[in-house]
Amino acid sequence: MKNATVQEAKAYLLELIESVLQGEDVVISREGKPLVRLVRYEAQLEPRTPGAWEGRVWIADDFDDESEEINAMFYGKD
């Protein structure tokens, strides 16, 4: 674990960030007391709620019907 004072953190922020990205713990202190810990940012995905889009989305009845024209574009004409 790396420890840095606030003044050191100001002067060496890029190096401290690189240490965190390499997996090292970094604690910034003031007057010998820990203030903050630098951590790598990880996006927090909100849990999906079943049925959350119910009534908001409409799908046509023929949505997945095949189209001769589109099939011809993908597969060529028979």
N, C-alpha and C positions, 0 to 999 in steps of 0.2 A: 504494500500500500504506500502510495506517495502522499506526503503531507506538504502543504504549501501555505504560507501566510497570504493574506489578502494582497499585500504588496507584490509578493512573488507571483501570485496568480495574474495580477494585472500585467506584469512584465513577461510572463511565460505562458500565457493562455493557450496559444496554439500548440505548444509542446504538451501541456496538460491534457488538452483535448485529444491529441494523438495517443497519449498514454491510455486514456479511457477507451478509445477505439481499439486499442490492442488488448483490452481486457483487464487493465490494471485499475484498482480502486484509487480515487483521488479525493482527499479531504482538504478543504480550505479552512484555515483557522484564523482567529483574531485573538491576540493576547493569550496564546496558548490554548484556547478553547475552540473545539471544532464548531464551525458554523454551518457548512454545507458539504454535501458529497456530490461530486460530478458523476453522472451516470449517462450511459448511452441511451439515446431516445429510441423508444419502441412504440410504434403506433398501436393504439388501443382500439380494436375493432369492437363495435357495439354488437351484442348478441342479436341474432336474427329472431324475430318474433313471428311464429307461424300465423298466417292470416292477416298480417299487417297491411297488405295491399288489397285486401278483399274489398270489392266495390269501387276501387280506384282504377283498375285496369280492365280493359275489354279486349278479348281476342276473338277475331272473326271465326265463325264456324268452319270456314274453308281454309283456315290458316295453313294447315299442313297438307292440303290437297296438292297432288302433283300437277304441274303445268307442262304441256307438251312443248311450248315455246322455250321455257327455261331449261327443260331436259335437253332439248336440241342444242342450246348454247353450251351446256356442260359436256354432253356426250356425243354431239354431232347428230346429224339426221340419219335415221336407219334406212 
